[in-house]
Amino acid sequence: MKSKQEKIKDVEALRELLEKTPNVFVTGFDKLTVDQDFELRKAVRGVGGGYKVIKNTLAETAAKGTAAEDVLNGLTGMTSVAYTADDPVALAKALTAYAKDNPTFTFRAGVVEGRVIDVGDIKQLAGMPSRDELFAKLLFVINAPATNLARAINGVGRNLAVVVDQGCKQEKFSS
């Protein structure tokens, strides 16, 4: 059993994590094997996130005054948090994929950029394109007008060259 000082350190560490991390998903798990837990942690790390099993009472104390206060109050059962400072969509996708394979792993709620979301919102978030996909689409949209302009400018010169070439072949230009 942990001493009071160790619990205070745990609460402070969790509070710091909740304050600096804008994206937190509160999950429940029951009867996960060591291998399943290892796979879950590996999937979360693969998308740049972190995963931590938490004690409900300590989480409630640590969450006071943070954006995650509402989702960490009144927890029961085995609880964990998955968090990321980067891309919440990628983390939601990884957790959703893991939950499909392991039905004992469930979502409870989450906080994305300071806004509380429920289980339905987490599933919608997982269905969105990732940040890298959005950047690629944005770059395509930005690049398309420049590409079309370059084609149009080249087309004028090409068309002029074709007309001059045809005129020379038909001897339309006489000197």
N, C-alpha and C positions, 0 to 999 in steps of 0.2 A: 504494500500500500504506500502511496506517495505521501510525503510529508507536506505540511501546509506551505512551506517555502517552495517546494517543487510545483505545487498546484498554482501558486502565485506566478511563478515563472512561465508555466504553461499558458495561463490566462493572458499574461502580458505578450507572449509570443503570438498567440492567436489574435489578440487585439491589433497588434502591429500588422499582421498579415491581412486582416480584414480592412484596415485603414488604407493600406497601400495597394490592395488588389481590387480593381473595380468590377471584376467578373467572378462571381462565386455561385456554384451550384451545390445545393444541399441534397444529399442522397441518402438512401437507406439501403442497408444490405443485411442479409441474414444467411448464415451458413455458407459463406464463401470459403472455398478451400484455399490453401496457400498458393497453389498454382493459378487459380482464378484471380486472386488478389494481385499476384505478380503480373499477370496479363493486363489487368486493369491499370495498374501503375505504369506499366510499359506503354500502354495506349495513350494515357494522359501525358506522360513525358514526351511522347512522340509528337504531340501538337504544341509543345511548349508550356504545358500546364503543370500543376502540382496536385497532390492528393493527400489528404490527411484524415485519419480517423479521429473523431473528437468525442469528448465526454459531454453529454447534454447540458449538465449544470454549469460546467466551466465555459461552454460555448455561449450560453445565455448571459453569463456574467461578462465575458469578453466582448460580446456584441453590443452592449449598451452604448448608445451614442454613435453607432456606425450605421451605414446604409443597410447592413444585414441584420439589424436588430429585429425587424418584424419576422424574418424567416427563421431565425434561430431561437425564438421564444417558444416555450412549451413543447420541446422535442421529446419524443419517446422512442425507445428501441435503439437499435444499432445505427449510429449516424456517422456520416463522413462528409467532407467538403472537397470538391474539386474546384480549382481556381486557376485563373490566368490573368495576366496583365495585358496580354496581346489580343488574340483573336477568339472571342467567345463562340463564334460559329464553329470553328474547328474543334473546340473542346466539346461543344454540344453534340457535334456529329460523332466524335469518338465515344462519348458516353452513351449516346443512343445506340450506336452499333454494338457496344459492349452489352447494353441492357437487352438487346434482342437475343443475344446468345445466352445470357444469364438472367432468367426471370426473377431471381431473388434480389437482384440489384434494381432499385427503384428510385425515381426522382421524387423529391418533395417540393422544392421551390428553388428559386435562384434570384440573384441580383446581377443585372447587366447594366454597366455604366450608371450605377446608383439607382436603378429602377427595379422594383420587385416584380418578378414574373412567376407565373405558375407553371404546372406541368405541361399544359397545352401550349403555352408560349415557348417552352423549351423545345418541344417537338417542332414547332414552326421555325424556330431559330435554326434547328438542325437541318431543316429543308432548304435554307437559304444558301446561295453560293458563298464560298469562302472569300476571304479578303483578297487573296491572290487572284482568284477568278474575277472578282469585281475590278481590280486594278487592270487586268488584261483587257476586259471589256471596255473600260474607260479609255485606255490607251488606243484601242482600236477606233473608238468613236472620235477621239481627238485627232488621230492620224488620218482618218478617211478623207476629210476635206483637203488636206495637203496633198494626198496621193492623187485625188481627182483633179486638183489644180495642175499638178505636174503632168498628168496625162493630157489634159486639155492644151496646155502650152506646147507640149511635144507634138500633139496632133496637128496644130496649125502649121508648124514647120514641115511635118511629114506630108501633109496634104499639098502644100505649096511645091514641095519637091516632086510629088507625083504629077502635078499639073504641068510643071516645067518639063519633066521627062517625057510626058506624052506629047507635049507640043513639039519637042525636038524630034521625036520619032515620026511624027506626022508632018514634019517640016513646016509648021505653022509660023515659025520664026525665021524670017529671011533677012539676010543682011545686005 
